[in-house]
Amino acid sequence: MRCDLRGKVALVTGAAGAIGSSIAKRLSDNGA
């Protein structure tokens, strides 16, 4: 799923783990 997150800020806690890292990567790919 693609979302336009340009200009948005996302805070992901626990990004060192596999799930958190994947979420952070997806958010970044979508412009956050």
N, CA, C and O of each residue as an XYZ file, in Angstrom:
128
protein
N       0.843     -1.168      0.000
C       0.000      0.000      0.000
C       0.892      1.236      0.000
O       1.856      1.306      0.762
N       0.579      2.197     -0.839
C       1.340      3.437     -0.910
C       0.530      4.568     -0.303
O      -0.658      4.719     -0.588
N       1.174      5.352      0.527
C       0.551      6.524      1.131
C       1.491      7.699      0.908
O       2.712      7.545      0.961
N       0.924      8.862      0.660
C       1.739     10.059      0.494
C       1.995     10.656      1.867
O       1.108     11.264      2.466
N       3.204     10.480      2.356
C       3.557     10.979      3.683
C       4.557     12.126      3.611
O       5.198     12.452      4.610
N       4.697     12.740      2.440
C       5.647     13.851      2.315
C       5.300     14.947      3.310
O       4.146     15.359      3.429
N       6.311     15.408      4.014
C       6.123     16.476      4.982
C       5.613     16.009      6.330
O       5.400     16.824      7.228
N       5.416     14.716      6.485
C       4.935     14.176      7.760
C       6.113     13.639      8.553
O       7.153     13.297      7.990
N       5.943     13.570      9.848
C       6.965     13.027     10.732
C       6.408     11.769     11.373
O       5.276     11.756     11.857
N       7.208     10.713     11.375
C       6.796      9.457     12.002
C       7.814      9.088     13.070
O       9.020      9.231     12.869
N       7.326      8.620     14.187
C       8.185      8.167     15.275
C       7.954      6.676     15.450
O       6.852      6.242     15.784
N       9.002      5.894     15.221
C       8.915      4.443     15.370
C       9.844      4.051     16.507
O      11.051      4.280     16.440
N       9.277      3.459     17.550
C      10.110      2.982     18.650
C      10.414      1.507     18.413
O       9.597      0.785     17.840
N      11.558      1.071     18.842
C      11.941     -0.325     18.649
C      12.360     -0.616     17.216
O      12.195     -1.741     16.744
N      12.900      0.377     16.514
C      13.256      0.201     15.108
C      14.490     -0.679     14.914
O      14.848     -0.975     13.774
N      15.146     -1.101     15.988
C      16.307     -1.976     15.857
C      15.889     -3.409     15.564
O      16.677     -4.186     15.025
N      14.657     -3.765     15.912
C      14.159     -5.110     15.634
C      13.690     -5.224     14.196
O      13.598     -4.223     13.486
N      13.397     -6.429     13.771
C      13.014     -6.675     12.378
C      11.712     -5.974     12.000
O      11.632     -5.368     10.932
N      10.705     -6.044     12.842
C       9.415     -5.436     12.514
C       9.527     -3.916     12.525
O       9.080     -3.255     11.587
N      10.118     -3.361     13.571
C      10.270     -1.912     13.660
C      11.117     -1.353     12.529
O      10.816     -0.289     11.988
N      12.167     -2.064     12.175
C      13.035     -1.633     11.082
C      12.282     -1.631      9.758
O      12.438     -0.715      8.951
N      11.476     -2.643      9.540
C      10.676     -2.727      8.317
C       9.655     -1.596      8.244
O       9.452     -1.006      7.183
N       9.016     -1.296      9.364
C       8.047     -0.200      9.410
C       8.741      1.128      9.126
O       8.235      1.940      8.351
N       9.892      1.351      9.747
C      10.637      2.589      9.519
C      11.037      2.725      8.056
O      10.953      3.817      7.495
N      11.468      1.644      7.434
C      11.854      1.659      6.020
C      10.659      2.001      5.142
O      10.778      2.819      4.230
N       9.515      1.392      5.403
C       8.310      1.665      4.602
C       7.860      3.113      4.754
O       7.479      3.754      3.775
N       7.903      3.626      5.973
C       7.525      5.021      6.190
C       8.462      5.948      5.423
O       8.024      6.914      4.798
N       9.746      5.644      5.477
C      10.734      6.448      4.761
C      10.508      6.378      3.250
O      10.596      7.394      2.560
N      10.221      5.199      2.743
C       9.958      5.034      1.309
C       8.750      5.845      0.858
O       8.656      6.241     -0.304
N       7.825      6.088      1.786
C       6.610      6.831      1.464
C       6.733      8.322      1.763
O       5.747      9.054      1.674
N       7.934      8.777      2.118
C       8.178     10.205      2.252
C       8.194     10.755      3.657
O       8.426     11.951      3.837
N       7.958      9.931      4.660
C       7.950     10.428      6.046
C       9.367     10.646      6.527
O       9.575     11.062      7.667
